[in-house]
Amino acid sequence: LCRSGIYDVVLPTRGLSLETLLPHRDTISNSCATLMPTPAQFSLGIDKFATFDLCRKLGVIYPETVFLSDELDIEATAKRLGYPVVVKHRRNFGGSRGVMMVSDPAGLSAAVDDLAGLTDSRQDLMLQKFLPGTIVDACLVAKNGKIGGMVTQERRLMYPISGGVACIVATVDLPELEKLVASIIETLDWTGPAQIEFKWDPLLRRFSLIEINPRFWATTGAWLKAGANFPALAVDLALNREPPAFPRLPANLRFKY
């Protein structure tokens, strides 16, 4: 299809399509423009173990996390972290899949068995301290570490309510977070769309990085309606065109799904 010459850009929009195309990134780019992260960059988002290793190297704060092993006393660790505790699979499946919040030892045991079944290994799981604050996302498209456009949004209602797909979102003005995100993207020399998810800890008054989604995000359509056309920006950057000035959306624009 690329060699036919009737397509300008290959722009995967989901994690699975991106993962499928990445091994053929160089071949595709010989016939068609693309805007995809490198396999190494992609792994930082799709593998939460790699995400938190990156956080340690960059000095970025993230919730206290313990990786499961055969020697780990899971119940004692959960008790130390404090219920409710979050059980996560290392793979970023998207949405709330692969993530469960539990409030007691019985729920913990069931969640570990359930999530371990995704890859038949408990060592692909982690326990994470639950942060009660708001989820805030930095949604952006970048090329070679330079952000072409970004919107920061707050998830005001999610399904499931403990954390998952956004039902109501609103723009927020967070210069401090934007500066942190710009530093991460520049350090990674990131290319492509990305949604970097943070939790605001109201007690410690700081942002903790939760995950990096190396793809377009579920609320892309919401901000497209508000005038922030991320897909068009991605196409322009892929084709090495100078994009029009990306709008800075005002705070508290609200979208309900």
NUDRENFI-378015 format. One record per atom (N, C-alpha, C): x, y, z. Coordinates in steps of 0.2 Angstrom, whole numbers, plus 5000, padded with zeros to 4 digits. Layout:
BEGIN
XYZ...
% end
This chain:
BEGIN
500449945000500050005000500450065000501050065004501450125004501750134997502050084994502350084988501950104982501250104983500750124978500850194977501050234981501150304980500550354982499950324984499350364985499250384992499750364996499750385003500250425005500150475009500650525011501050505018500650475023500850465029500550405032500950365036500650315040500650335047500150335050500050365057499650315061499950265064499550225069499250255075498650235077498350275082498250235088498350165088498250125094498950085095498950065102499550035104499749975100499249935098499349865095499549885088499249935084499449945077500149975077500350015082501050045083501549985084501349945088501849885090501949845084501449835080501449795074501849825068501849885068502249925062502949945064503049945071503749965073504349925070504249865069504849825067504949835059504449865056504549885049504549965048504749995053504750075053505250095047505850075047506250095042506050075035505750015034505549995027504950045025504550055029503950095028504150165026504650195030504850265029505250275022505450215019505750225012505150245007504550235008504050245004503550295006503450305013502950345015503250385022502950445023503150475029502850445035503150445041502950415047503050465053502750455058502950495065502850445070503350395071503250345076503850355081503850335087504350325092504850275089505450265092505850215090505650155095505850095093505750035097505950045105506550075106506750085112506250135116506050195113505650235116504950205117504750165112504050135113504050085119504650055120504650005126504650045133504850105133504750145139504050155141503650155136502950165138502550105138502650055134502349985135502449945140503149955143503349915149503449955155502949945160503049985166503649975170503949925169504649915173505149965170505149965163505550015160505450085161504750095162504550165164504850195170504750145175504950165182505750165183506050125179506850125178507050195175506650225170506750285167506650345173506150335177506050385182506650385187506850335189507450335193508050365190508150355184508750385181508650455180508050485179507950555177507750595184507650555189507450585196506750615196506350575192505650595192505250555197504850585201504450555206503950505203503850445206503350405205503150365211502550335211502250305217502750245219502750235226503150185229502950115225503450075222503250025219503649965221503349905221503749845223503549785217504149765214504049715209503949645212503549605210503449535213503949485211504149445216504649395215504449335219504749275218504549215222504749225229505149265231505349275238504949325241504549365238504249425241503549395245503549425251502949415255502449465253501949445248501549495245501049525250500749485255500249515259500649565264501249545266501649595271501749655267501949655261502149705257501549755256500949725254500349765253500149795260500249765265500049795272500549855273501149845271501649905273501449965268501349945262501150005257500450035260500049995263499350025265498850015260498249985262497649975258497350045258496950055252496950015246497650015243497849955239498449955236498249935228498749955224498649945217499049885214498749845211499049785208499149795200499749795197499749815190500149755187499949745180500449705176500949755173501549725171502049775168501849795162501449765158501249785151500749835151500849895148500349945147499849925142499249895144498749875139498249925137498249985140497850035139497150035143496950095144496350095148496450075155496050035158496150005165496249935165496349905159496549835158497249825161497349775165497949755168498149795175497649835177497649865183497049855188497249835194496649825199496849855206496349895209496449915215496049875220496449855226496149805230496149835237495649815242495649845248495749795254495849735253496049685258496349625255496649585260497049525257496749475253496049465254495649425249495649455242495549515241495549555235496249555232496749555236497449555234497649485230497449435234497549365231497249355224496549375224496249365218496449415212496749475214496949515209497649485206498049465210498749435208498649375204498149335206498049275201497749295195497249345195496949365188497449395184497849445186498349485182498949435180499149395184499649345182499449305176498849295176498549245170498649285164498749345163498849385157499449355153500049335157500649315154500849255158500449225162500649165166501249175170501349235173501949245177501849295182501949285189501849335194502349385194502949365191503549415191503449465186502849465182502649525178502249575181502149565188501649605192502049655196501749705199501949745204501449765208501649785215501149815219501349895220500849935220501050005220500650045225500950085229500550125234500050175230499450165233498850205230498950285232498950325227498850395228498150425227497850455232497150475232497050535227497550565224497450625221497150625214497150675210496850685204497350655198497050625193497450605187497550665183498150685181498250735176498650705170498450725164498850695158499150755154499750745152500050795147499950755140499550785136499450755129499850795124500250765120500650795116500850765109501150795104501450765099502150805098502650765097503350795097503750765091504250795089504750765084505450785087505850725087506550735089506650775096506250765100506250795107505950865108505650885102505350955103504650945102504250975107503550965107503251015102502750995098502451035093501851065096501551025101500851055104500751005110500451035115500251005121499651035124499250985127498751005131498750965138498650995144498650965150497950965152497750905154497050885156496950855162496350865166496250835172495650785171495750725173495150675173494650685179494150715178493650735183493150675185493050625180492650565181492950515177493050455179493350395175492850335176492950285172492650225172493150175171493350125176493050135183493250195187492850215192492950275195493650275199493950225201494550215204495150235199495050235193495550245188495450205182495350245176495250205170495150255164494650245160494550285154494150345156494350405154494050465156493350475153492850495157492150515155492050585155492350625160492350695160493050725161493250765156493950795157493950865156494450905159494450975158495150995157495251045153495951075153496151105159496851105161497051135167497751175165497851225168498451265167498951255172499551215170500051185174500751195172500951255172501651275169502151225172502151215179502651175182502651105179502051075177502051005174502251015167502051065164502251065157503051075156503351105161504151115161504451045162504151005167504350935168504350895162503750895159503550855153504050875147504150935146504650955141505350925142505550925148506150905150506250825148505750785150505650715149505750705141505350735137505250725130505950745127506250805129506850825126507450765128507450745134507950695136507850635132507250615131507150555127507150555119507250625117507250635110506650605107506050615110505450585108505150605101504950555097504550575091503950535091503350575090502750545089502250565095501650545095501150565100501350535107501150565112501250535119500750565124500550525128500150545134500450525140500750575144501050555150500650565156500450515160499950515165500350525172500050575176500250595182499750585187499950575194499450585199499650645203499250695205499350745210499250725217499750725221499750705228499550765232498950765235498750825238499050835245499350785248499650785254500350815253500750785249501450805248501450855243500950875239500850925234501450925229501350865225501850855220501550805215501850805209501550755204502050695204501650635203502050575202501850545196502350525192502250495185501950425186501350405183501050345183501250305177501150325171501350295165501450335159501750305154501850345147501450305142501050335139500650305133500950325127501350285123501650305117501250305111500650335111500150335106499650395107499250395102498650445103498250425109497850465112497550455118496750455117496350435121495650425121495350495120495650545123495250615122495550655117495850625112496050665106495550705103494950665102494350695099494050755103494150755109493850805113494250875112494850875112495250935111495350955103495150905099495050925092494450965091493950955095493350995094493451065097493951075102494151135105494651175101494951145095495351175091496051155091496251105095496951075096496951015091497151025085497150965080497750925080497850885085498450845086498550795080498050765077498250725071498550765065498250825064498550865059499250895060499350905066500050925069500550865067500250805069500750745067500850735060500350745056500450745049500950795046500850855048501350905046502050895048502150865055502850855057503150795053502650745052502950685048503150705041502850755038502950775031503550835031503750845037504250905038504050975035503350985036503051045035503051085041503051155041503051195046502251205048502051175054501351175056501151245058500551265058500251325060500351325068500351385071500451395078499951355081500151315086499751265090499351305095498751305096498351345100498451325108498551375112498551355119497851365122497551305124496851305126496751335133496251375134496151405140495951355146496051365152495951315157495151305158495051245160494351235162493851225156494151205150493751185145493551115147492851095147492651035149492250995144492450925144492150885139491850825142491250805140490950745143490750695138490950635139490850575135490150545136
% end
